[in-house]
Amino acid sequence: MDYSKIKIYQAPLQGFTDYTFRKVISEVFGGIDKYFIPYLSYGKGRAIKKSSIKEVLPENNVALPVVPQVLFADVHELFDLVAILVEYGYKEINLNLGCPYPMATNKGRGAAWLEKPEALAETLQQLFAQGFQASFSVKLRTGLTSDQDFRSIVDVLNQFPLSEVIFHPRTASQMYDGKANPKLFAEAVSLVKHPLVYNGDLLTEADFQELKITLPEQSSWMIGRGLLIDPSLPLRLKGKALEAKELRKKMKEFHDQLLEAYSARLEGSGHLLMKMNQFWTYFSESFENPHKTMKLVKKSGSLLKYNAAVVEIFRNY
């Protein structure tokens, strides 16, 4: 296998892959070619959350190859959000056509676009006619409820000069249940005129090897939950295996730097412990006894007990 051709992208996961996470994983592990920022979108009263703005501030993404993402219901929202990102200096912007959550799709955002190929074509035509000084990529699923919707959407996407298409072969209605269907991705390879990135159920090296059977020529991959479980996964997929002792040391370093960075950002130990509990919901899966590991973290009612639990976890599990 030619590891030099493999590109690994970090998926944008709301609440997890924030700018602190991106900075720390880059410094401790690396191996990631692009970091996708969780989507920028409008809330009630066409307001944008301050936390979302912080995610795209250039000073919070120094020296990282980041790509911001936008979630939009119509061309007006799209133009406004793109204009903000262009003003911040971003040269590539990702269009989210795959968000599966009802709070987005019920408002015509995310995967809702997969049932509106004509409206999407008109929206993209207006977008490219604006002449924004940025390239655009797309992230999508197979459909909202049907895994065949992507076929008409691909016909639309092929009409425009997109930089790449990130394809998650699952319907939005599946959320993350069931399994992604790499065979549908293989079909898309022959239909899409743009470079394709595979996204979905890439959690381990074994998953990667299995996917390579169906997709032997595929070189660009996006990892979401697998990266939260095992931050060394990008390195290993690129053929840079770490010895067990070195890996455990780097995992502890990753955790400690993340804890320190969140301590500087978040007010109060309660907020910090809540954030670290969320982090461990995935990170615990990289230990021999995930259930016991998570139980120790959840029982930590104070920062002192939490730190003691972490020492025990890294020593015994």
C-alpha positions, 0 to 999 in steps of 0.5 A, a space after each residue: 500500500 502506498 501510504 503517501 497517497 492517503 489523506 485523512 480528514 477530521 469530521 466536524 462533530 458538534 460539541 466534540 471537535 472544537 478548536 481546543 480539540 483540534 489544536 491539541 490533537 494536532 500537537 500531540 498526534 497529527 496525521 490529519 490533512 484537513 480539520 473540518 470545523 463544525 457548521 456555522 448556522 443561524 439560530 432563532 432571530 437569525 442569530 449566530 451563537 457566540 460559540 460558533 463564531 469562536 470556532 471560526 476565528 482565525 486566531 483559534 485556528 492558527 497554523 491548522 489546515 481548517 475548513 469551515 462548514 455552513 448549514 443553511 436553509 436558503 440562498 440568503 442564509 448561504 450568502 450571509 454565512 459564506 460572506 462571514 467566512 470569506 471575510 475571515 480569510 477562508 479559502 475553502 468552505 464546506 456546504 453541509 448537505 448531510 446533517 441528519 438531525 431533525 432540528 436541522 432537516 425540519 427547517 430545510 437545512 442539512 440532509 433536507 436538501 437531498 430531496 430538493 435537487 432543483 432548488 439545490 441547483 438554483 442555489 448553487 448556480 446563484 452561489 457560483 455566480 456571486 464570485 466569492 473568493 473561495 472554493 466550495 466542497 460538499 458533504 452529503 449522505 445518500 438521502 433523507 429517507 431513501 438511499 437513492 436520493 444521492 443519484 439526482 443530487 450527484 447530477 446537480 453537483 456535477 454541474 458545478 466546480 466543486 473542490 471535492 465531495 465528502 460522501 457518507 453512505 447512510 440516509 439521514 433517517 438512519 442517523 448513526 444506526 445500522 451500517 454505512 454502505 460502502 457499495 453505494 460509495 463505490 457506485 458514486 465513484 463512477 457517477 461523481 465528477 469531483 474527487 470523493 472522500 469516504 466518510 462513515 464507520 471508520 473506527 479502527 484499522 480493521 474497518 479500514 482494511 475491510 473498506 479497502 476491499 470494496 474501495 481499493 483505489 480510495 485514498 481520501 478518508 474522513 474520520 469522526 467517532 473513530 478519531 474520538 475513540 483513538 486519536 492515533 488512528 490517522 497515524 496508523 492508517 498512514 503506516 506509522 504504528 506506535 509501540 504500546 508503551 509509546 501509545 499509552 504515553 501519548 494518550 495520557 499526554 493528549 488527555 492532560 493537554 486537553 484537560 489543561 486547555 479546557 481548564 483555561 477556557 471553562 468557568 468552574 470545575 462543574 463545567 470542566 467535569 461535564 466537558 471531560 465526561 463527554 470526552 470520555 464517552 468515546 475515549 473510554 472505548 480505547 481502553 481494555 475495559 470501557 465500561 469500568 473506565 467510564 464508570 470511574 469517570 462518572 463517579 468523579 464528583 470533584 476535580 480531585 477525584 477525577 484526576 485520581 480516577 484518570 491515574 487509575 485508568 491509565 495504570 490499570 486499564 
